[in-house]
Amino acid sequence: MKIKYAFFTTIALVLFLSCKEEEKKSETLPQMKEVMAIHDEVMPKMGTIGKLVSELKTKIDSTEKGIEYDKAMKDLQAAHKSMMDWMKGFGDRFTSDEILNGAVLTEQKQEWLNEEEKKVKALKLQINNSIENAEKLLE
């Protein structure tokens, strides 16, 4: 009788813990997907940044307008560098299983994900603003 009780208690405990793990996974997965969705939205804009930098580079001179072109070009380059730095830092913090499959995160990694979400939102603004400014200058 004691063996049956221990067996069923063990099974119940395993099921309970696996449900808890699945619950954690489902809580983290939407946030990770949101972070990756923002990345996926702005990553294609790296080509636009490169094109705009090339256009601006030909217009830089010592005039007031030329100085504006230079500033816009430097803003674009800074946005591009920020994206590359963010991707490296993000990749260093999380495994592909955590990023792609929603593997359960430790408490520390959950804190990092919260930080990375803020960073990628700021990065999106930086990229979009630098592109918008450069395009207005080139009109």
N, C-alpha and C positions, 0 to 999 in steps of 0.2 A: 504494500500500500504506500509506504514511504517513497519507494522508487517511482511509482506512478505520479505521486504528488510532486516530487522533485522534477520529473520529466516535464509535466504540464506547466509547472512554474517556469522552468527554463524556456520552454517554447513561448509562453506568454511574454516573458521578458524580452526575448529575441524579437518577437513581433512588435512589441511596444517600441523598442529601440529603433527598429527599422522604419517604423512609421514616423518617429521623431526625426530621423535622418532625412527621410523623404520630405517632411514638412520643412526642414531647414533648406533643403535643396530648392523647393518650390518658392521659398521666400527670397532666396538669393538670385535665382535664375532671371526673374523679370528685371532686376536692377542691372545685372550683367548684360542682359540683352539690350537694355536701354543705352548703356555705355557704348556697347559695340555698334548699335544703330547710329549713334551720333558720329562715331568714328567713320562708319561706312558712308555716312552722308557727306562728310567733309573731305575724306580721302581723295575722291575723284577731282577735287578742286586743286590738288597739287599741280596738275597739268595746267590749269588756268593761271595759277601763280607763276609758273615758269614762263608761260607765254607773255604775261603782263610784265614780268621783270625784263624780258628781252625787248619788249616795245619801249619800256621806260628808259632803259639803258641808252638807247639811241637818241633820246631827247634831253639827256642831262647835259647842262652847261652851267655857266656862271650867272645866268640871268635869274630873276626871281622865280619865273616859271620852271626853269631848269632845276632850281633848288627844291621846288615842290615835287618835281618828278623824282629827284634823288631820295627825298624823304619817303615818298610812296613806295619806291623800289625797296628801300631798307625795311619798311613795315612789312612788305610782302615776304622778303627774305627772313625776317624775324618770325613771321607766322609759319613759314615752311620749316624753319629750324625747330620751332615749338612743337610742331606736329611730329617731327622725327624724334625729338627728345621724349615726348609723351609716349610714343609707341614703344621706344626702348625701355623706358621706366615701367610701363604697364606690363610689357613682356617679361621683364625681370621679376616682377612681383607675383605674377599668376602663371599657372601651368596651362597648357592647352586644354586639358580636361576641365579645368575650372572655367576657362573662357568659353569653350565650345559646348561642353556637356553639362554645365551647371553643377559640377562637383561641389560638395559641401565645403564651405570656407571656414577656416579657423576664425576665432574672434578677432585676431590681429588682421587677418586678410579681409574680413568684413569692414573693418575700420579703413583699410587701404582702399577698398572698393568705394566707400563713401567719399574718400579724398579724390580718387580718380574720376568719379562722376562729376565732382565740382570742377576739376581740372579740365575735363574734356568739354564741359559746357563753356568754360571761359575760352578754351581753344577755338571752339566753333565761332564764338563772337569775334575773336581776334582775326581768324581767317576771313570770315564774311565781311567784316569791316574793312580790312586791308584791301580786299578785292573790290569792294564797292567804291572805296576812295580812289583807287587806281583807275577803275573804269570811268569814273566821273572826270578825272583829270585828262584822260585820253579822248574824251568826246570831242 
